[in-house]
Amino acid sequence: MAGLNKEILRQANAAISAGDHEGFLSFCADDIVWSTVGGETLRGKEAVRAWMAREYTKPPEFDVQEMIEDGDFVVAIGTIATEENGAKIANSYCDVWSVKNGRLAQLRAFVIKDSEPWRT
């Protein structure tokens, strides 16, 4: 069914935006591998849960500009705002997700801090 994996990612991202970490994790495989290129690699839901508790104390804001599905892969391109020291920081991102058995199984995230501030 075309578009199913994109819908899984849309719903998972909506959970993150709502601050619902457990809701997001319900879309993930138990052995998820979450890699940020140039950064750390998390292995398993417990590692992702701990990272989200630390890094997403306030829910990030997404502006997904493109979402492309090809087989078991979904690519999301856009901007994400996170909070650092009380200020919203804009980041451009490209997330490459692998979906297995209806669950988010692997992420390769490319994230670059923007020179422009997050839109208000």
PDB file as gemmi writes it, atoms N, CA and C in Angstrom:
CRYST1    1.000    1.000    1.000  90.00  90.00  90.00 P 1                      
ATOM      1  N   MET A   1       0.843  -1.169   0.000  1.00  0.00           N  
ATOM      2  CA  MET A   1       0.000   0.000   0.000  1.00  0.00           C  
ATOM      3  C   MET A   1       0.897   1.243   0.000  1.00  0.00           C  
ATOM      4  N   ALA A   2       0.871   1.973  -1.105  1.00  0.00           N  
ATOM      5  CA  ALA A   2       1.711   3.162  -1.271  1.00  0.00           C  
ATOM      6  C   ALA A   2       1.342   4.221  -0.241  1.00  0.00           C  
ATOM      7  N   GLY A   3       2.353   4.845   0.324  1.00  0.00           N  
ATOM      8  CA  GLY A   3       2.148   5.928   1.265  1.00  0.00           C  
ATOM      9  C   GLY A   3       2.013   5.508   2.720  1.00  0.00           C  
ATOM     10  N   LEU A   4       1.944   4.213   2.998  1.00  0.00           N  
ATOM     11  CA  LEU A   4       1.772   3.749   4.381  1.00  0.00           C  
ATOM     12  C   LEU A   4       2.960   4.137   5.258  1.00  0.00           C  
ATOM     13  N   ASN A   5       4.159   3.984   4.749  1.00  0.00           N  
ATOM     14  CA  ASN A   5       5.335   4.312   5.548  1.00  0.00           C  
ATOM     15  C   ASN A   5       5.427   5.821   5.805  1.00  0.00           C  
ATOM     16  N   LYS A   6       5.017   6.637   4.842  1.00  0.00           N  
ATOM     17  CA  LYS A   6       4.975   8.087   5.065  1.00  0.00           C  
ATOM     18  C   LYS A   6       3.980   8.413   6.174  1.00  0.00           C  
ATOM     19  N   GLU A   7       2.851   7.737   6.184  1.00  0.00           N  
ATOM     20  CA  GLU A   7       1.844   7.990   7.214  1.00  0.00           C  
ATOM     21  C   GLU A   7       2.353   7.578   8.588  1.00  0.00           C  
ATOM     22  N   ILE A   8       3.086   6.478   8.667  1.00  0.00           N  
ATOM     23  CA  ILE A   8       3.696   6.067   9.932  1.00  0.00           C  
ATOM     24  C   ILE A   8       4.609   7.173  10.441  1.00  0.00           C  
ATOM     25  N   LEU A   9       5.456   7.716   9.567  1.00  0.00           N  
ATOM     26  CA  LEU A   9       6.373   8.778   9.972  1.00  0.00           C  
ATOM     27  C   LEU A   9       5.610  10.048  10.352  1.00  0.00           C  
ATOM     28  N   ARG A  10       4.574  10.402   9.610  1.00  0.00           N  
ATOM     29  CA  ARG A  10       3.771  11.586   9.960  1.00  0.00           C  
ATOM     30  C   ARG A  10       3.193  11.451  11.375  1.00  0.00           C  
ATOM     31  N   GLN A  11       2.637  10.289  11.672  1.00  0.00           N  
ATOM     32  CA  GLN A  11       2.041  10.077  12.992  1.00  0.00           C  
ATOM     33  C   GLN A  11       3.104  10.069  14.090  1.00  0.00           C  
ATOM     34  N   ALA A  12       4.239   9.468  13.811  1.00  0.00           N  
ATOM     35  CA  ALA A  12       5.331   9.435  14.786  1.00  0.00           C  
ATOM     36  C   ALA A  12       5.839  10.852  15.061  1.00  0.00           C  
ATOM     37  N   ASN A  13       6.018  11.654  14.011  1.00  0.00           N  
ATOM     38  CA  ASN A  13       6.466  13.037  14.185  1.00  0.00           C  
ATOM     39  C   ASN A  13       5.426  13.862  14.940  1.00  0.00           C  
ATOM     40  N   ALA A  14       4.147  13.613  14.690  1.00  0.00           N  
ATOM     41  CA  ALA A  14       3.088  14.327  15.413  1.00  0.00           C  
ATOM     42  C   ALA A  14       3.182  14.030  16.907  1.00  0.00           C  
ATOM     43  N   ALA A  15       3.503  12.805  17.261  1.00  0.00           N  
ATOM     44  CA  ALA A  15       3.663  12.454  18.674  1.00  0.00           C  
ATOM     45  C   ALA A  15       4.829  13.234  19.286  1.00  0.00           C  
ATOM     46  N   ILE A  16       5.957  13.314  18.574  1.00  0.00           N  
ATOM     47  CA  ILE A  16       7.099  14.078  19.082  1.00  0.00           C  
ATOM     48  C   ILE A  16       6.698  15.540  19.274  1.00  0.00           C  
ATOM     49  N   SER A  17       6.026  16.122  18.281  1.00  0.00           N  
ATOM     50  CA  SER A  17       5.624  17.530  18.366  1.00  0.00           C  
ATOM     51  C   SER A  17       4.677  17.788  19.529  1.00  0.00           C  
ATOM     52  N   ALA A  18       3.906  16.766  19.916  1.00  0.00           N  
ATOM     53  CA  ALA A  18       2.982  16.889  21.046  1.00  0.00           C  
ATOM     54  C   ALA A  18       3.673  16.595  22.384  1.00  0.00           C  
ATOM     55  N   GLY A  19       4.968  16.277  22.339  1.00  0.00           N  
ATOM     56  CA  GLY A  19       5.694  15.941  23.564  1.00  0.00           C  
ATOM     57  C   GLY A  19       5.414  14.536  24.064  1.00  0.00           C  
ATOM     58  N   ASP A  20       4.858  13.702  23.201  1.00  0.00           N  
ATOM     59  CA  ASP A  20       4.480  12.333  23.560  1.00  0.00           C  
ATOM     60  C   ASP A  20       5.591  11.364  23.137  1.00  0.00           C  
ATOM     61  N   HIS A  21       6.624  11.278  23.939  1.00  0.00           N  
ATOM     62  CA  HIS A  21       7.760  10.419  23.605  1.00  0.00           C  
ATOM     63  C   HIS A  21       7.343   8.956  23.502  1.00  0.00           C  
ATOM     64  N   GLU A  22       6.505   8.511  24.423  1.00  0.00           N  
ATOM     65  CA  GLU A  22       6.068   7.108  24.380  1.00  0.00           C  
ATOM     66  C   GLU A  22       5.214   6.841  23.144  1.00  0.00           C  
ATOM     67  N   GLY A  23       4.407   7.811  22.756  1.00  0.00           N  
ATOM     68  CA  GLY A  23       3.630   7.669  21.526  1.00  0.00           C  
ATOM     69  C   GLY A  23       4.544   7.512  20.326  1.00  0.00           C  
ATOM     70  N   PHE A  24       5.622   8.317  20.270  1.00  0.00           N  
ATOM     71  CA  PHE A  24       6.595   8.178  19.197  1.00  0.00           C  
ATOM     72  C   PHE A  24       7.231   6.799  19.224  1.00  0.00           C  
ATOM     73  N   LEU A  25       7.671   6.381  20.412  1.00  0.00           N  
ATOM     74  CA  LEU A  25       8.359   5.098  20.533  1.00  0.00           C  
ATOM     75  C   LEU A  25       7.474   3.918  20.159  1.00  0.00           C  
ATOM     76  N   SER A  26       6.157   4.092  20.241  1.00  0.00           N  
ATOM     77  CA  SER A  26       5.251   3.005  19.851  1.00  0.00           C  
ATOM     78  C   SER A  26       5.322   2.723  18.351  1.00  0.00           C  
ATOM     79  N   PHE A  27       5.847   3.660  17.585  1.00  0.00           N  
ATOM     80  CA  PHE A  27       6.020   3.471  16.143  1.00  0.00           C  
ATOM     81  C   PHE A  27       7.387   2.869  15.803  1.00  0.00           C  
ATOM     82  N   CYS A  28       8.236   2.682  16.814  1.00  0.00           N  
ATOM     83  CA  CYS A  28       9.618   2.238  16.588  1.00  0.00           C  
ATOM     84  C   CYS A  28       9.798   0.755  16.872  1.00  0.00           C  
ATOM     85  N   ALA A  29      10.722   0.152  16.138  1.00  0.00           N  
ATOM     86  CA  ALA A  29      11.139  -1.219  16.418  1.00  0.00           C  
ATOM     87  C   ALA A  29      11.912  -1.233  17.738  1.00  0.00           C  
ATOM     88  N   ASP A  30      11.838  -2.335  18.462  1.00  0.00           N  
ATOM     89  CA  ASP A  30      12.552  -2.446  19.731  1.00  0.00           C  
ATOM     90  C   ASP A  30      14.054  -2.244  19.559  1.00  0.00           C  
ATOM     91  N   ASP A  31      14.586  -2.692  18.420  1.00  0.00           N  
ATOM     92  CA  ASP A  31      16.026  -2.599  18.171  1.00  0.00           C  
ATOM     93  C   ASP A  31      16.375  -1.449  17.231  1.00  0.00           C  
ATOM     94  N   ILE A  32      15.608  -0.356  17.287  1.00  0.00           N  
ATOM     95  CA  ILE A  32      15.850   0.804  16.435  1.00  0.00           C  
ATOM     96  C   ILE A  32      17.304   1.259  16.542  1.00  0.00           C  
ATOM     97  N   VAL A  33      17.839   1.704  15.415  1.00  0.00           N  
ATOM     98  CA  VAL A  33      19.171   2.313  15.368  1.00  0.00           C  
ATOM     99  C   VAL A  33      18.967   3.743  14.877  1.00  0.00           C  
ATOM    100  N   TRP A  34      19.344   4.720  15.706  1.00  0.00           N  
ATOM    101  CA  TRP A  34      19.123   6.141  15.452  1.00  0.00           C  
ATOM    102  C   TRP A  34      20.495   6.788  15.358  1.00  0.00           C  
ATOM    103  N   SER A  35      20.911   7.158  14.165  1.00  0.00           N  
ATOM    104  CA  SER A  35      22.242   7.740  13.961  1.00  0.00           C  
ATOM    105  C   SER A  35      22.114   9.170  13.474  1.00  0.00           C  
ATOM    106  N   THR A  36      22.857  10.058  14.102  1.00  0.00           N  
ATOM    107  CA  THR A  36      22.983  11.422  13.616  1.00  0.00           C  
ATOM    108  C   THR A  36      24.363  11.526  12.997  1.00  0.00           C  
ATOM    109  N   VAL A  37      24.404  11.809  11.706  1.00  0.00           N  
ATOM    110  CA  VAL A  37      25.675  11.874  10.993  1.00  0.00           C  
ATOM    111  C   VAL A  37      26.548  12.949  11.647  1.00  0.00           C  
ATOM    112  N   GLY A  38      27.755  12.561  12.008  1.00  0.00           N  
ATOM    113  CA  GLY A  38      28.667  13.452  12.711  1.00  0.00           C  
ATOM    114  C   GLY A  38      28.422  13.487  14.209  1.00  0.00           C  
ATOM    115  N   GLY A  39      27.471  12.693  14.676  1.00  0.00           N  
ATOM    116  CA  GLY A  39      27.125  12.667  16.092  1.00  0.00           C  
ATOM    117  C   GLY A  39      27.067  11.254  16.612  1.00  0.00           C  
ATOM    118  N   GLU A  40      26.173  11.048  17.544  1.00  0.00           N  
ATOM    119  CA  GLU A  40      26.105   9.746  18.199  1.00  0.00           C  
ATOM    120  C   GLU A  40      25.140   8.793  17.493  1.00  0.00           C  
ATOM    121  N   THR A  41      25.290   7.521  17.821  1.00  0.00           N  
ATOM    122  CA  THR A  41      24.367   6.481  17.363  1.00  0.00           C  
ATOM    123  C   THR A  41      23.726   5.853  18.584  1.00  0.00           C  
ATOM    124  N   LEU A  42      22.391   5.825  18.552  1.00  0.00           N  
ATOM    125  CA  LEU A  42      21.622   5.227  19.639  1.00  0.00           C  
ATOM    126  C   LEU A  42      21.131   3.869  19.181  1.00  0.00           C  
ATOM    127  N   ARG A  43      21.157   2.899  20.061  1.00  0.00           N  
ATOM    128  CA  ARG A  43      20.712   1.543  19.729  1.00  0.00           C  
ATOM    129  C   ARG A  43      19.650   1.093  20.723  1.00  0.00           C  
ATOM    130  N   GLY A  44      18.447   0.867  20.213  1.00  0.00           N  
ATOM    131  CA  GLY A  44      17.348   0.376  21.028  1.00  0.00           C  
ATOM    132  C   GLY A  44      16.465   1.495  21.571  1.00  0.00           C  
ATOM    133  N   LYS A  45      15.228   1.107  21.895  1.00  0.00           N  
ATOM    134  CA  LYS A  45      14.248   2.074  22.393  1.00  0.00           C  
ATOM    135  C   LYS A  45      14.688   2.757  23.682  1.00  0.00           C  
ATOM    136  N   GLU A  46      15.342   2.018  24.564  1.00  0.00           N  
ATOM    137  CA  GLU A  46      15.751   2.621  25.843  1.00  0.00           C  
ATOM    138  C   GLU A  46      16.731   3.762  25.613  1.00  0.00           C  
ATOM    139  N   ALA A  47      17.664   3.594  24.686  1.00  0.00           N  
ATOM    140  CA  ALA A  47      18.632   4.652  24.381  1.00  0.00           C  
ATOM    141  C   ALA A  47      17.933   5.855  23.760  1.00  0.00           C  
ATOM    142  N   VAL A  48      16.981   5.616  22.858  1.00  0.00           N  
ATOM    143  CA  VAL A  48      16.237   6.716  22.235  1.00  0.00           C  
ATOM    144  C   VAL A  48      15.381   7.416  23.290  1.00  0.00           C  
ATOM    145  N   ARG A  49      14.743   6.650  24.160  1.00  0.00           N  
ATOM    146  CA  ARG A  49      13.912   7.226  25.239  1.00  0.00           C  
ATOM    147  C   ARG A  49      14.765   8.162  26.107  1.00  0.00           C  
ATOM    148  N   ALA A  50      15.938   7.715  26.521  1.00  0.00           N  
ATOM    149  CA  ALA A  50      16.815   8.526  27.369  1.00  0.00           C  
ATOM    150  C   ALA A  50      17.273   9.783  26.632  1.00  0.00           C  
ATOM    151  N   TRP A  51      17.610   9.650  25.358  1.00  0.00           N  
ATOM    152  CA  TRP A  51      18.050  10.799  24.559  1.00  0.00           C  
ATOM    153  C   TRP A  51      16.924  11.820  24.436  1.00  0.00           C  
ATOM    154  N   MET A  52      15.706  11.345  24.139  1.00  0.00           N  
ATOM    155  CA  MET A  52      14.573  12.259  23.994  1.00  0.00           C  
ATOM    156  C   MET A  52      14.268  12.971  25.309  1.00  0.00           C  
ATOM    157  N   ALA A  53      14.367  12.276  26.417  1.00  0.00           N  
ATOM    158  CA  ALA A  53      14.117  12.893  27.723  1.00  0.00           C  
ATOM    159  C   ALA A  53      15.114  14.016  27.991  1.00  0.00           C  
ATOM    160  N   ARG A  54      16.331  13.841  27.510  1.00  0.00           N  
ATOM    161  CA  ARG A  54      17.394  14.829  27.703  1.00  0.00           C  
ATOM    162  C   ARG A  54      17.316  15.961  26.686  1.00  0.00           C  
ATOM    163  N   GLU A  55      17.095  15.629  25.419  1.00  0.00           N  
ATOM    164  CA  GLU A  55      17.187  16.605  24.334  1.00  0.00           C  
ATOM    165  C   GLU A  55      15.860  17.275  23.980  1.00  0.00           C  
ATOM    166  N   TYR A  56      14.754  16.601  24.212  1.00  0.00           N  
ATOM    167  CA  TYR A  56      13.441  17.151  23.852  1.00  0.00           C  
ATOM    168  C   TYR A  56      12.648  17.477  25.112  1.00  0.00           C  
ATOM    169  N   THR A  57      13.250  18.253  26.029  1.00  0.00           N  
ATOM    170  CA  THR A  57      12.533  18.661  27.230  1.00  0.00           C  
ATOM    171  C   THR A  57      11.339  19.529  26.860  1.00  0.00           C  
ATOM    172  N   LYS A  58      11.460  20.258  25.763  1.00  0.00           N  
ATOM    173  CA  LYS A  58      10.330  20.955  25.146  1.00  0.00           C  
ATOM    174  C   LYS A  58      10.193  20.356  23.752  1.00  0.00           C  
ATOM    175  N   PRO A  59       8.976  20.096  23.312  1.00  0.00           N  
ATOM    176  CA  PRO A  59       8.806  19.446  22.005  1.00  0.00           C  
ATOM    177  C   PRO A  59       9.393  20.285  20.874  1.00  0.00           C  
ATOM    178  N   PRO A  60      10.078  19.640  19.944  1.00  0.00           N  
ATOM    179  CA  PRO A  60      10.587  20.364  18.782  1.00  0.00           C  
ATOM    180  C   PRO A  60       9.432  20.714  17.847  1.00  0.00           C  
ATOM    181  N   GLU A  61       9.661  21.722  17.021  1.00  0.00           N  
ATOM    182  CA  GLU A  61       8.692  22.094  15.990  1.00  0.00           C  
ATOM    183  C   GLU A  61       9.252  21.667  14.638  1.00  0.00           C  
ATOM    184  N   PHE A  62       8.423  20.973  13.865  1.00  0.00           N  
ATOM    185  CA  PHE A  62       8.822  20.506  12.543  1.00  0.00           C  
ATOM    186  C   PHE A  62       8.165  21.348  11.456  1.00  0.00           C  
ATOM    187  N   ASP A  63       8.888  21.574  10.394  1.00  0.00           N  
ATOM    188  CA  ASP A  63       8.319  22.101   9.161  1.00  0.00           C  
ATOM    189  C   ASP A  63       8.833  21.181   8.062  1.00  0.00           C  
ATOM    190  N   VAL A  64       8.055  20.133   7.776  1.00  0.00           N  
ATOM    191  CA  VAL A  64       8.454  19.160   6.757  1.00  0.00           C  
ATOM    192  C   VAL A  64       8.097  19.733   5.390  1.00  0.00           C  
ATOM    193  N   GLN A  65       9.111  19.926   4.555  1.00  0.00           N  
ATOM    194  CA  GLN A  65       8.877  20.498   3.229  1.00  0.00           C  
ATOM    195  C   GLN A  65       8.719  19.427   2.158  1.00  0.00           C  
ATOM    196  N   GLU A  66       9.368  18.303   2.354  1.00  0.00           N  
ATOM    197  CA  GLU A  66       9.274  17.188   1.411  1.00  0.00           C  
ATOM    198  C   GLU A  66       9.277  15.885   2.183  1.00  0.00           C  
ATOM    199  N   MET A  67       8.471  14.942   1.718  1.00  0.00           N  
ATOM    200  CA  MET A  67       8.512  13.591   2.268  1.00  0.00           C  
ATOM    201  C   MET A  67       8.399  12.644   1.078  1.00  0.00           C  
ATOM    202  N   ILE A  68       9.373  11.766   0.959  1.00  0.00           N  
ATOM    203  CA  ILE A  68       9.473  10.870  -0.192  1.00  0.00           C  
ATOM    204  C   ILE A  68       9.527   9.440   0.312  1.00  0.00           C  
ATOM    205  N   GLU A  69       8.713   8.587  -0.270  1.00  0.00           N  
ATOM    206  CA  GLU A  69       8.702   7.171   0.102  1.00  0.00           C  
ATOM    207  C   GLU A  69       9.130   6.340  -1.100  1.00  0.00           C  
ATOM    208  N   ASP A  70      10.021   5.405  -0.849  1.00  0.00           N  
ATOM    209  CA  ASP A  70      10.439   4.454  -1.875  1.00  0.00           C  
ATOM    210  C   ASP A  70      10.659   3.114  -1.187  1.00  0.00           C  
ATOM    211  N   GLY A  71       9.744   2.201  -1.388  1.00  0.00           N  
ATOM    212  CA  GLY A  71       9.848   0.892  -0.740  1.00  0.00           C  
ATOM    213  C   GLY A  71       9.831   1.028   0.761  1.00  0.00           C  
ATOM    214  N   ASP A  72      10.856   0.484   1.406  1.00  0.00           N  
ATOM    215  CA  ASP A  72      10.958   0.518   2.867  1.00  0.00           C  
ATOM    216  C   ASP A  72      11.605   1.791   3.401  1.00  0.00           C  
ATOM    217  N   PHE A  73      11.848   2.768   2.538  1.00  0.00           N  
ATOM    218  CA  PHE A  73      12.521   3.993   2.959  1.00  0.00           C  
ATOM    219  C   PHE A  73      11.601   5.193   2.848  1.00  0.00           C  
ATOM    220  N   VAL A  74      11.723   6.079   3.848  1.00  0.00           N  
ATOM    221  CA  VAL A  74      11.031   7.362   3.826  1.00  0.00           C  
ATOM    222  C   VAL A  74      12.076   8.431   4.131  1.00  0.00           C  
ATOM    223  N   VAL A  75      12.093   9.463   3.292  1.00  0.00           N  
ATOM    224  CA  VAL A  75      13.001  10.585   3.481  1.00  0.00           C  
ATOM    225  C   VAL A  75      12.160  11.816   3.790  1.00  0.00           C  
ATOM    226  N   ALA A  76      12.499  12.491   4.883  1.00  0.00           N  
ATOM    227  CA  ALA A  76      11.833  13.733   5.256  1.00  0.00           C  
ATOM    228  C   ALA A  76      12.876  14.847   5.235  1.00  0.00           C  
ATOM    229  N   ILE A  77      12.536  15.944   4.560  1.00  0.00           N  
ATOM    230  CA  ILE A  77      13.434  17.092   4.441  1.00  0.00           C  
ATOM    231  C   ILE A  77      12.685  18.310   4.954  1.00  0.00           C  
ATOM    232  N   GLY A  78      13.347  19.090   5.786  1.00  0.00           N  
ATOM    233  CA  GLY A  78      12.683  20.288   6.288  1.00  0.00           C  
ATOM    234  C   GLY A  78      13.525  21.013   7.304  1.00  0.00           C  
ATOM    235  N   THR A  79      12.824  21.692   8.209  1.00  0.00           N  
ATOM    236  CA  THR A  79      13.490  22.382   9.300  1.00  0.00           C  
ATOM    237  C   THR A  79      12.865  21.913  10.609  1.00  0.00           C  
ATOM    238  N   ILE A  80      13.667  21.972  11.647  1.00  0.00           N  
ATOM    239  CA  ILE A  80      13.211  21.602  12.979  1.00  0.00           C  
ATOM    240  C   ILE A  80      13.766  22.639  13.952  1.00  0.00           C  
ATOM    241  N   ALA A  81      12.907  23.081  14.850  1.00  0.00           N  
ATOM    242  CA  ALA A  81      13.343  24.029  15.876  1.00  0.00           C  
ATOM    243  C   ALA A  81      13.448  23.286  17.195  1.00  0.00           C  
ATOM    244  N   THR A  82      14.588  23.459  17.828  1.00  0.00           N  
ATOM    245  CA  THR A  82      14.796  22.933  19.169  1.00  0.00           C  
ATOM    246  C   THR A  82      15.125  24.125  20.064  1.00  0.00           C  
ATOM    247  N   GLU A  83      15.133  23.888  21.354  1.00  0.00           N  
ATOM    248  CA  GLU A  83      15.403  24.980  22.275  1.00  0.00           C  
ATOM    249  C   GLU A  83      16.761  24.788  22.924  1.00  0.00           C  
ATOM    250  N   GLU A  84      17.539  25.865  22.906  1.00  0.00           N  
ATOM    251  CA  GLU A  84      18.839  25.897  23.579  1.00  0.00           C  
ATOM    252  C   GLU A  84      18.893  27.164  24.415  1.00  0.00           C  
ATOM    253  N   ASN A  85      19.107  27.020  25.709  1.00  0.00           N  
ATOM    254  CA  ASN A  85      19.221  28.170  26.607  1.00  0.00           C  
ATOM    255  C   ASN A  85      18.039  29.121  26.471  1.00  0.00           C  
ATOM    256  N   GLY A  86      16.841  28.572  26.300  1.00  0.00           N  
ATOM    257  CA  GLY A  86      15.632  29.378  26.230  1.00  0.00           C  
ATOM    258  C   GLY A  86      15.340  30.002  24.875  1.00  0.00           C  
ATOM    259  N   ALA A  87      16.197  29.766  23.876  1.00  0.00           N  
ATOM    260  CA  ALA A  87      15.973  30.332  22.545  1.00  0.00           C  
ATOM    261  C   ALA A  87      15.715  29.214  21.545  1.00  0.00           C  
ATOM    262  N   LYS A  88      14.809  29.469  20.616  1.00  0.00           N  
ATOM    263  CA  LYS A  88      14.550  28.493  19.561  1.00  0.00           C  
ATOM    264  C   LYS A  88      15.664  28.565  18.535  1.00  0.00           C  
ATOM    265  N   ILE A  89      16.193  27.393  18.215  1.00  0.00           N  
ATOM    266  CA  ILE A  89      17.278  27.268  17.253  1.00  0.00           C  
ATOM    267  C   ILE A  89      16.739  26.532  16.036  1.00  0.00           C  
ATOM    268  N   ALA A  90      16.936  27.115  14.857  1.00  0.00           N  
ATOM    269  CA  ALA A  90      16.482  26.493  13.614  1.00  0.00           C  
ATOM    270  C   ALA A  90      17.576  25.585  13.065  1.00  0.00           C  
ATOM    271  N   ASN A  91      17.161  24.398  12.637  1.00  0.00           N  
ATOM    272  CA  ASN A  91      18.070  23.438  12.024  1.00  0.00           C  
ATOM    273  C   ASN A  91      17.442  22.927  10.739  1.00  0.00           C  
ATOM    274  N   SER A  92      18.238  22.831   9.693  1.00  0.00           N  
ATOM    275  CA  SER A  92      17.800  22.134   8.487  1.00  0.00           C  
ATOM    276  C   SER A  92      18.100  20.662   8.699  1.00  0.00           C  
ATOM    277  N   TYR A  93      17.201  19.796   8.211  1.00  0.00           N  
ATOM    278  CA  TYR A  93      17.443  18.382   8.416  1.00  0.00           C  
ATOM    279  C   TYR A  93      16.976  17.565   7.218  1.00  0.00           C  
ATOM    280  N   CYS A  94      17.576  16.406   7.122  1.00  0.00           N  
ATOM    281  CA  CYS A  94      17.145  15.367   6.196  1.00  0.00           C  
ATOM    282  C   CYS A  94      17.215  14.069   6.983  1.00  0.00           C  
ATOM    283  N   ASP A  95      16.058  13.460   7.208  1.00  0.00           N  
ATOM    284  CA  ASP A  95      15.976  12.185   7.915  1.00  0.00           C  
ATOM    285  C   ASP A  95      15.720  11.084   6.899  1.00  0.00           C  
ATOM    286  N   VAL A  96      16.550  10.067   6.933  1.00  0.00           N  
ATOM    287  CA  VAL A  96      16.370   8.892   6.078  1.00  0.00           C  
ATOM    288  C   VAL A  96      15.990   7.743   7.001  1.00  0.00           C  
ATOM    289  N   TRP A  97      14.734   7.314   6.889  1.00  0.00           N  
ATOM    290  CA  TRP A  97      14.191   6.256   7.741  1.00  0.00           C  
ATOM    291  C   TRP A  97      14.049   4.963   6.973  1.00  0.00           C  
ATOM    292  N   SER A  98      14.351   3.869   7.628  1.00  0.00           N  
ATOM    293  CA  SER A  98      14.064   2.535   7.127  1.00  0.00           C  
ATOM    294  C   SER A  98      12.907   1.995   7.960  1.00  0.00           C  
ATOM    295  N   VAL A  99      11.896   1.459   7.286  1.00  0.00           N  
ATOM    296  CA  VAL A  99      10.721   0.923   7.962  1.00  0.00           C  
ATOM    297  C   VAL A  99      10.680  -0.586   7.725  1.00  0.00           C  
ATOM    298  N   LYS A 100      10.571  -1.326   8.803  1.00  0.00           N  
ATOM    299  CA  LYS A 100      10.493  -2.792   8.730  1.00  0.00           C  
ATOM    300  C   LYS A 100       9.277  -3.271   9.510  1.00  0.00           C  
ATOM    301  N   ASN A 101       8.463  -4.069   8.879  1.00  0.00           N  
ATOM    302  CA  ASN A 101       7.278  -4.634   9.535  1.00  0.00           C  
ATOM    303  C   ASN A 101       6.407  -3.560  10.185  1.00  0.00           C  
ATOM    304  N   GLY A 102       6.277  -2.421   9.507  1.00  0.00           N  
ATOM    305  CA  GLY A 102       5.418  -1.350  10.002  1.00  0.00           C  
ATOM    306  C   GLY A 102       5.995  -0.531  11.135  1.00  0.00           C  
ATOM    307  N   ARG A 103       7.283  -0.686  11.429  1.00  0.00           N  
ATOM    308  CA  ARG A 103       7.937   0.041  12.520  1.00  0.00           C  
ATOM    309  C   ARG A 103       9.161   0.793  11.994  1.00  0.00           C  
ATOM    310  N   LEU A 104       9.409   1.959  12.582  1.00  0.00           N  
ATOM    311  CA  LEU A 104      10.612   2.715  12.257  1.00  0.00           C  
ATOM    312  C   LEU A 104      11.806   1.944  12.805  1.00  0.00           C  
ATOM    313  N   ALA A 105      12.684   1.498  11.905  1.00  0.00           N  
ATOM    314  CA  ALA A 105      13.766   0.591  12.298  1.00  0.00           C  
ATOM    315  C   ALA A 105      15.130   1.263  12.339  1.00  0.00           C  
ATOM    316  N   GLN A 106      15.348   2.214  11.445  1.00  0.00           N  
ATOM    317  CA  GLN A 106      16.667   2.846  11.397  1.00  0.00           C  
ATOM    318  C   GLN A 106      16.515   4.273  10.906  1.00  0.00           C  
ATOM    319  N   LEU A 107      17.267   5.172  11.541  1.00  0.00           N  
ATOM    320  CA  LEU A 107      17.309   6.576  11.148  1.00  0.00           C  
ATOM    321  C   LEU A 107      18.743   6.979  10.888  1.00  0.00           C  
ATOM    322  N   ARG A 108      18.942   7.651   9.769  1.00  0.00           N  
ATOM    323  CA  ARG A 108      20.183   8.382   9.501  1.00  0.00           C  
ATOM    324  C   ARG A 108      19.766   9.837   9.381  1.00  0.00           C  
ATOM    325  N   ALA A 109      20.118  10.637  10.375  1.00  0.00           N  
ATOM    326  CA  ALA A 109      19.710  12.042  10.431  1.00  0.00           C  
ATOM    327  C   ALA A 109      20.884  12.939  10.072  1.00  0.00           C  
ATOM    328  N   PHE A 110      20.622  13.839   9.150  1.00  0.00           N  
ATOM    329  CA  PHE A 110      21.583  14.865   8.758  1.00  0.00           C  
ATOM    330  C   PHE A 110      21.002  16.184   9.263  1.00  0.00           C  
ATOM    331  N   VAL A 111      21.666  16.821  10.232  1.00  0.00           N  
ATOM    332  CA  VAL A 111      21.136  18.023  10.856  1.00  0.00           C  
ATOM    333  C   VAL A 111      22.211  19.104  10.838  1.00  0.00           C  
ATOM    334  N   ILE A 112      21.817  20.298  10.343  1.00  0.00           N  
ATOM    335  CA  ILE A 112      22.750  21.420  10.251  1.00  0.00           C  
ATOM    336  C   ILE A 112      22.080  22.645  10.861  1.00  0.00           C  
ATOM    337  N   LYS A 113      22.750  23.277  11.809  1.00  0.00           N  
ATOM    338  CA  LYS A 113      22.217  24.494  12.422  1.00  0.00           C  
ATOM    339  C   LYS A 113      22.150  25.585  11.357  1.00  0.00           C  
ATOM    340  N   ASP A 114      20.978  26.227  11.246  1.00  0.00           N  
ATOM    341  CA  ASP A 114      20.786  27.301  10.273  1.00  0.00           C  
ATOM    342  C   ASP A 114      21.410  28.586  10.783  1.00  0.00           C  
ATOM    343  N   SER A 115      21.783  29.456   9.851  1.00  0.00           N  
ATOM    344  CA  SER A 115      22.292  30.763  10.228  1.00  0.00           C  
ATOM    345  C   SER A 115      21.143  31.722  10.541  1.00  0.00           C  
ATOM    346  N   GLU A 116      19.951  31.421  10.036  1.00  0.00           N  
ATOM    347  CA  GLU A 116      18.771  32.248  10.281  1.00  0.00           C  
ATOM    348  C   GLU A 116      18.053  31.756  11.524  1.00  0.00           C  
ATOM    349  N   PRO A 117      17.441  32.668  12.304  1.00  0.00           N  
ATOM    350  CA  PRO A 117      16.666  32.229  13.466  1.00  0.00           C  
ATOM    351  C   PRO A 117      15.382  31.530  13.041  1.00  0.00           C  
ATOM    352  N   TRP A 118      14.820  30.757  13.955  1.00  0.00           N  
ATOM    353  CA  TRP A 118      13.542  30.089  13.705  1.00  0.00           C  
ATOM    354  C   TRP A 118      12.477  31.149  13.487  1.00  0.00           C  
ATOM    355  N   ARG A 119      11.581  30.880  12.579  1.00  0.00           N  
ATOM    356  CA  ARG A 119      10.495  31.829  12.301  1.00  0.00           C  
ATOM    357  C   ARG A 119       9.666  32.039  13.573  1.00  0.00           C  
ATOM    358  N   THR A 120       9.102  33.185  13.718  1.00  0.00           N  
ATOM    359  CA  THR A 120       8.294  33.473  14.912  1.00  0.00           C  
ATOM    360  C   THR A 120       6.826  33.478  14.576  1.00  0.00           C  
TER     361      THR A 120                                                      
END                                                                             
